[in-house]
Amino acid sequence: MLPRGARFLIAAALATPAINAQARGGRAAPGMIRGTVIDHYSSRPSVDRLVVVGKAKATTDIDGRFAIPAPAGPYDITVVDRNRSAVTFFRGLRRRDPVLLHYGDPNLVPNGYETHAAHIDGTLSGGGYDPKTSNMATVYFSSPQVVRDKTLGGPTYGASSTGFGPLDLTWIGPASITGTLIAVRTTREKPGDPTPASRDKGPVVWWEAHKDVKVSSGEVTTADLAFTRLPMGHIGARIEFDPGMVALGRGVTYFHARNRGIPLDGDGRETREPLFDYPVPDLRHLPGRYCVNVYDGTRGHFSSTSKCGIALGATDVTIRVHAPPKLTSPAFKQYSHDRVTISRDTRFAWTALDGPVVYRLTLKGSPRINVYTTATSTAWPDLQSVGISFPAIKEGYGVSVTAFGPHAGMDEAFSPTGIATPFPSEMFSSQSLEPYVEVVAPGEPAVIPPAKQVDDDDEAPPRR
């Protein structure tokens, strides 16, 4: 079983009411854009964010929705945190019902909305004590407003029952919410060859329990879960590698919630072995989908691909590790000590990828800026309309570009079935190296060699 938090577990989302409503129908009225902003980190609606098109401004509501006037034809749209710590800029959209992915401050509390808090306690029973598997169990709570999980284990977990909690929840919106508690754990059967020299650990056994619960602000909810044994199946896939790419992690996940999945099996060793086939439990009685995931995080870049909606027992899945784009401006050399610089006149540029993709230029600093575009170059976005000036001299930024696909243009990428889609049938992201750059005045060199250091041993000997 993969360690919790493995990087290739790609965050997936259950459909939000706002996205579903847009997917079901209705174009925006002429001259109006009616869209939704989704938070990248939580995959939930991004509340109380400023949305700007030209001189028009709007604010997202509790469902992340906004309505803003805009002229016919292509438009640029900006989403901004109220504290100006994060900006996401979208170039060249045409659709009037965009679903926008925003990299906002996860700790920002929306204005005008009450924050609720509650706790869940309970017990787990059954499943059997098994010290060979560290005796671990994980409890998840999933609702449209909040998702949390907690792992417990160790020798205190007995065959009868054990307590879990408190599972701390915070959310905005209604004072009472409903969600599903899910608990999973694994044990092992006795090995066929129990001798110490044998590597046979015995087949893995999966246990699961779940219950729908109601949680109210300021209260403690108690729930008791009894494990039942799950039948087993398997999922296999074939990996295709772009030149120079490897698989640093691969596996199967069951995504049951908008931004949380249950890692089922896989490994985290570097390999170019194209085939894998893992035993997985049958979780089809729960909401969600099976997804196969693969990533490469070697040599400074990061590429990940996820395919979801995989049938239990499938062996014909093909998944590709995509090579990332390469920054060409600002030019830099990996591992060099040269100072790489940008100015107000800098135009960022990168190599193109084959196939239908959109690109995201990330400028990691204060504020953090993301620019989505289909072009392979872009200037620093003009953010004067939201009160953000070009950074001061000597400020530093990390610069990277990420390709997302398969998306045939901006309108497809930010449609109700685009980047923010729950459980995409296929999605990949591939990020370049991230050089650190320093802001300089226009006309300064783009690359400044490091100052030459004079060692004491190189000095001329003193005269006698």
C-alpha positions in Angstrom: 0.0 0.0 0.0 1.4 3.4 -0.9 2.3 5.9 1.9 -0.3 8.5 2.6 0.5 11.8 0.9 2.5 10.3 -2.0 3.0 13.0 -4.5 1.4 11.2 -7.4 -2.0 11.2 -5.7 -3.6 13.8 -7.9 -6.3 15.8 -6.2 -9.7 15.1 -7.7 -13.1 16.7 -7.0 -16.7 15.7 -6.6 -18.9 17.9 -8.8 -19.9 21.1 -7.0 -23.5 22.3 -7.4 -22.3 25.3 -9.3 -20.4 23.3 -11.9 -23.3 20.8 -12.2 -25.8 23.7 -12.8 -23.6 25.1 -15.6 -23.1 21.7 -17.1 -26.8 21.1 -17.3 -27.7 24.1 -19.3 -28.0 27.8 -19.9 -25.6 30.1 -21.6 -25.0 33.4 -19.9 -27.0 36.4 -21.1 -25.5 38.4 -24.0 -23.0 40.9 -22.5 -22.7 38.9 -19.3 -20.2 36.3 -18.1 -21.6 34.0 -15.4 -18.9 31.7 -14.1 -17.5 29.9 -11.2 -14.1 30.0 -9.4 -12.8 26.8 -7.9 -9.9 26.7 -5.3 -6.9 24.7 -6.5 -6.0 23.4 -3.1 -9.3 22.3 -1.8 -11.3 21.8 -5.1 -14.2 23.7 -3.4 -15.8 26.9 -4.5 -13.5 29.9 -4.0 -15.5 32.3 -1.9 -15.2 36.2 -1.6 -12.6 36.5 -4.4 -12.5 39.6 -6.6 -13.1 38.9 -10.4 -12.1 41.6 -12.9 -12.8 42.0 -16.7 -11.5 45.3 -18.0 -12.9 47.9 -15.7 -15.8 45.7 -14.4 -15.5 44.0 -11.1 -17.5 41.3 -9.2 -17.1 39.1 -6.1 -17.7 35.4 -5.9 -20.5 34.1 -3.6 -20.5 31.1 -1.3 -20.8 28.8 -4.3 -17.9 30.5 -6.0 -20.2 32.0 -8.6 -20.0 35.5 -10.1 -21.7 37.5 -12.9 -19.8 40.3 -14.6 -20.4 42.3 -17.8 -18.0 41.9 -20.7 -18.0 42.9 -24.4 -18.5 40.2 -27.1 -15.5 38.4 -28.3 -12.3 37.2 -26.5 -11.6 38.7 -23.1 -9.0 38.4 -20.3 -10.2 37.8 -16.8 -8.4 38.1 -13.4 -9.2 36.4 -10.0 -7.6 38.0 -7.0 -7.5 37.3 -3.3 -8.8 40.1 -1.1 -5.4 40.5 0.6 -3.7 40.6 -2.9 -1.5 37.6 -2.0 -2.5 35.5 -5.0 -3.6 36.4 -8.6 -4.7 34.1 -11.4 -4.9 35.7 -14.9 -6.6 34.0 -17.9 -5.8 35.2 -21.4 -8.1 34.9 -24.4 -11.3 33.3 -23.1 -14.5 33.5 -25.2 -17.0 31.3 -23.4 -19.5 33.0 -21.2 -19.7 30.3 -18.5 -16.1 29.7 -17.5 -15.1 27.5 -14.6 -11.8 29.1 -13.4 -9.2 27.4 -11.2 -7.6 29.8 -8.7 -4.5 29.3 -6.6 -5.7 31.3 -3.7 -4.4 31.7 -0.1 -5.8 28.6 1.7 -5.8 30.4 5.0 -7.8 33.4 3.8 -11.1 33.8 5.7 -13.9 35.2 3.5 -15.5 38.5 4.6 -19.1 38.3 5.8 -19.3 34.6 6.3 -19.5 32.8 9.6 -17.0 30.1 10.2 -18.3 26.9 11.9 -16.4 24.3 13.9 -17.4 20.8 15.1 -15.8 17.5 16.1 -16.5 13.9 15.3 -15.6 11.1 17.8 -16.4 7.4 17.5 -15.2 3.9 17.6 -13.9 1.3 15.1 -14.6 -2.3 15.6 -13.7 -5.5 13.7 -11.0 -5.8 11.1 -8.7 -7.8 13.3 -5.4 -6.8 15.0 -2.4 -7.3 12.8 1.0 -6.0 14.0 2.6 -6.9 10.6 0.8 -4.0 8.9 1.5 -1.5 11.7 -2.1 -1.9 12.7 -3.1 1.3 10.9 -6.6 2.6 10.1 -7.6 5.8 8.3 -10.9 7.7 8.9 -12.2 10.1 6.3 -15.1 12.6 6.5 -16.4 13.9 3.2 -19.0 16.6 2.5 -19.5 19.4 0.0 -18.3 21.9 2.6 -15.3 20.1 4.2 -13.1 17.1 3.8 -10.8 15.7 6.6 -9.0 12.5 7.4 -7.1 11.1 10.3 -4.8 8.1 10.5 -4.5 6.1 13.7 -2.7 2.9 14.6 -0.1 1.1 16.8 -0.4 -1.6 19.3 -3.4 0.0 21.1 -5.7 -1.0 18.2 -7.4 -4.2 19.4 -9.6 -6.8 17.7 -12.6 -5.6 19.6 -12.8 -1.8 19.2 -10.8 1.4 19.5 -11.7 5.1 19.6 -11.0 7.6 16.9 -11.1 11.4 17.0 -11.5 14.1 17.5 -11.8 14.7 13.8 -11.8 18.5 13.8 -13.9 20.2 11.1 -14.2 23.9 10.1 -16.4 25.2 7.3 -18.4 28.2 6.1 -22.0 28.1 5.1 -24.9 26.4 6.9 -24.7 25.7 10.6 -25.4 22.0 10.0 -24.0 19.8 7.3 -24.2 16.2 6.3 -21.4 14.0 5.1 -20.0 10.5 5.0 -17.5 8.9 7.4 -15.3 6.2 5.7 -12.8 4.1 7.5 -10.3 1.7 5.8 -7.5 -0.5 7.0 -5.5 -3.5 5.7 -4.3 -6.7 7.3 -2.6 -9.8 5.8 -3.5 -13.4 5.4 -1.0 -16.0 6.7 1.8 -16.5 4.1 2.0 -19.7 2.1 5.6 -20.1 3.2 6.0 -18.9 6.8 9.7 -19.6 7.0 11.9 -16.6 7.9 13.8 -16.9 4.7 10.7 -16.5 2.6 9.7 -13.1 1.2 6.0 -14.2 1.2 4.2 -11.8 3.5 0.8 -13.2 2.7 -2.0 -11.6 0.6 -3.4 -8.2 1.7 -6.9 -8.1 3.1 -8.9 -4.8 3.0 -11.5 -3.8 5.5 -14.0 -0.9 5.1 -16.8 0.8 7.1 -18.9 3.9 6.3 -21.8 5.8 7.7 -23.7 9.0 6.8 -23.6 11.6 9.6 -25.0 15.0 10.4 -22.6 17.6 12.0 -23.7 20.8 13.7 -21.7 23.9 14.6 -20.3 23.8 18.1 -21.3 20.2 18.7 -19.6 16.8 19.0 -21.0 14.0 16.8 -20.4 10.4 17.8 -20.4 7.6 15.3 -19.5 3.9 15.6 -18.1 2.1 12.6 -17.8 -1.7 12.1 -15.4 -3.0 9.5 -16.4 -5.6 6.9 -14.0 -7.4 4.7 -13.9 -6.3 1.0 -13.7 -8.6 -2.0 -10.6 -8.0 -4.1 -9.9 -7.3 -7.8 -7.0 -5.8 -9.7 -6.2 -3.0 -12.1 -3.3 -3.0 -14.6 -1.9 -0.4 -16.9 0.9 0.3 -19.5 3.1 3.4 -19.2 4.4 5.3 -22.2 7.5 7.4 -21.6 8.5 10.6 -23.4 12.3 10.8 -24.0 14.2 11.3 -20.8 11.2 10.6 -18.5 10.8 7.8 -15.9 8.2 6.8 -13.4 9.2 7.9 -9.9 5.8 6.8 -8.6 2.8 4.9 -9.9 -0.3 3.3 -8.5 -4.0 3.1 -8.1 -6.2 5.4 -6.0 -9.9 5.5 -5.2 -11.1 9.1 -5.2 -14.1 9.3 -3.0 -14.1 13.0 -2.3 -13.5 16.2 -4.1 -9.9 16.5 -3.0 -9.1 13.3 -1.2 -8.4 9.7 -2.4 -7.7 6.4 -0.8 -4.3 5.1 -1.9 -4.8 1.4 -2.7 -1.5 0.1 -4.1 1.6 1.2 -6.0 5.3 1.9 -5.5 7.6 4.9 -5.4 10.8 3.5 -7.0 12.3 5.0 -10.1 11.6 2.8 -13.1 11.1 2.6 -16.8 9.2 -0.7 -16.6 6.1 0.0 -18.6 3.7 -2.5 -17.1 2.1 -2.7 -13.7 -0.8 -4.6 -12.2 -2.0 -4.1 -8.6 -4.5 -5.9 -6.4 -7.2 -3.5 -5.2 -10.3 -3.8 -3.1 -13.8 -3.5 -4.5 -15.0 0.0 -3.4 -17.7 0.5 -6.0 -20.4 0.7 -3.3 -18.9 4.1 -2.3 -19.2 7.3 -4.4 -16.1 7.9 -6.5 -13.9 6.4 -9.1 -10.8 4.3 -9.5 -7.8 6.3 -10.9 -4.4 5.2 -12.1 -1.6 7.7 -11.5 2.0 8.1 -12.5 4.5 10.8 -11.9 8.2 11.8 -12.6 9.8 14.2 -10.1 13.4 13.6 -11.0 15.9 16.2 -12.3 14.1 19.2 -11.0 10.9 19.1 -13.1 7.6 17.5 -12.2 5.2 15.6 -14.5 2.0 13.7 -13.4 -0.8 12.0 -15.3 -4.1 10.6 -14.0 -6.8 8.6 -15.7 -10.0 8.1 -13.8 -13.2 6.1 -14.3 -11.1 2.9 -14.6 -13.2 -0.4 -14.4 -12.2 -2.8 -11.7 -10.4 -5.7 -13.5 -9.2 -3.4 -16.3 -5.7 -4.2 -17.8 -5.9 -2.2 -21.1 -5.2 1.2 -19.6 -2.4 3.3 -21.3 -1.0 6.3 -19.4 1.8 8.6 -20.6 4.5 10.5 -18.8 4.8 13.8 -20.6 8.1 15.8 -20.9 7.7 19.3 -19.6 8.1 22.6 -21.6 11.5 24.4 -21.2 11.8 28.0 -20.3 13.7 29.9 -23.0 13.3 33.4 -21.6 14.6 34.2 -19.2 17.5 32.1 -20.3 19.3 30.1 -17.5 21.5 27.2 -16.9 20.6 24.6 -14.4 23.0 24.5 -11.4 24.7 27.8 -12.6 25.5 30.5 -10.0 24.7 33.2 -12.6 22.1 35.8 -11.5 19.1 35.5 -13.8 17.1 38.8 -14.1 13.8 40.1 -15.4 12.6 43.6 -15.9 9.3 45.3 -16.9 10.3 44.7 -20.5 10.9 40.9 -20.1 8.8 38.6 -22.2 8.6 35.1 -20.8 8.9 32.3 -23.4 9.0 28.5 -23.5 9.1 25.6 -25.9 5.8 24.2 -27.3 4.5 20.7 -26.5 2.8 18.5 -29.1 -0.9 17.9 -28.7 -3.7 20.0 -27.3 -2.5 21.9 -24.2 -2.8 25.1 -22.3 0.1 26.6 -20.4 0.4 28.2 -16.9 3.2 30.6 -16.2 3.8 30.7 -12.4 5.6 33.7 -10.8 6.2 32.5 -7.3 6.7 35.5 -5.0 4.7 38.2 -3.3 2.1 38.1 -4.7 2.0 34.7 -6.3 0.9 35.2 -9.9 -0.4 32.5 -12.4 -1.1 33.2 -16.0 -3.0 30.8 -18.2 -2.6 31.0 -22.0 -2.4 28.9 -25.1 0.6 31.0 -26.4 4.2 30.0 -25.8 5.1 33.5 -24.6 3.6 36.2 -22.4 4.5 39.5 -20.7 4.1 40.2 -17.0 0.3 40.9 -16.7 -0.9 44.4 -16.1 -2.5 44.3 -12.6 -2.9 48.0 -11.9 -6.7 47.6 -12.0 -6.5 45.4 -8.9 -4.0 47.5 -7.1 -0.8 45.5 -7.8 2.2 47.2 -9.3 5.2 45.6 -11.0 7.6 44.4 -8.3 10.4 46.6 -6.9 14.0 46.3 -7.9 15.8 43.4 -6.3 12.6 41.5 -5.5 12.9 37.8 -6.3 10.6 35.3 -8.0 10.6 31.6 -8.9 9.6 31.2 -12.5 8.1 28.0 -14.0 5.8 27.0 -16.8 3.4 24.0 -16.7 1.5 22.4 -19.6 -2.0 21.0 -18.9 -3.8 18.6 -21.3 -5.4 17.3 -23.2 -7.3 20.6 -23.6 -8.0 22.1 -27.1 -7.8 25.7 -26.1 -8.7 28.0 -23.2 -12.5 27.6 -23.7 -12.2 23.8 -23.3 -9.7 23.9 -20.4 -12.0 26.2 -18.4 -15.3 24.7 -19.3 -17.5 22.8 -16.9 -15.7 19.6 -18.1 -12.2 21.1 -18.1 -9.3 21.4 -15.6 -11.6 21.7 -12.6 -13.7 18.6 -13.6 -14.2 15.9 -11.0 -12.5 12.6 -11.8 -11.2 13.5 -15.3 -11.1 10.6 -17.8 -7.5 11.8 -18.5 -5.5 14.8 -17.3 -1.8 15.5 -17.2 0.4 18.4 -15.9 4.1 18.8 -16.7 6.1 21.5 -15.0 9.5 22.9 -16.1 12.5 23.7 -14.0 12.0 26.7 -11.7 14.9 29.2 -11.8 15.0 32.0 -9.3 15.1 35.5 -10.9 15.8 39.0 -9.6 14.0 42.1 -10.7 16.2 44.8 -12.3 15.7 48.0 -14.2 15.1 47.9 -17.9 18.3 47.6 -19.9 20.2 45.6 -17.3 21.8 42.3 -18.4 19.5 39.3 -18.5 22.3 37.1 -16.9 24.8 38.5 -14.5 27.8 36.2 -13.7 28.7 35.9 -10.0 31.2 38.3 -8.6 34.7 36.8 -8.7 35.9 35.7 -5.3 39.6 36.2 -4.5 41.0 33.5 -2.2 43.8 34.4 0.2 45.9 31.7 -1.4 45.7 33.5 -4.7 47.1 36.8 -3.4 50.6 37.8 -4.3 53.1 36.9 -1.6 54.2 39.9 0.5 57.6 41.5 -0.2 60.4 40.7 2.3 
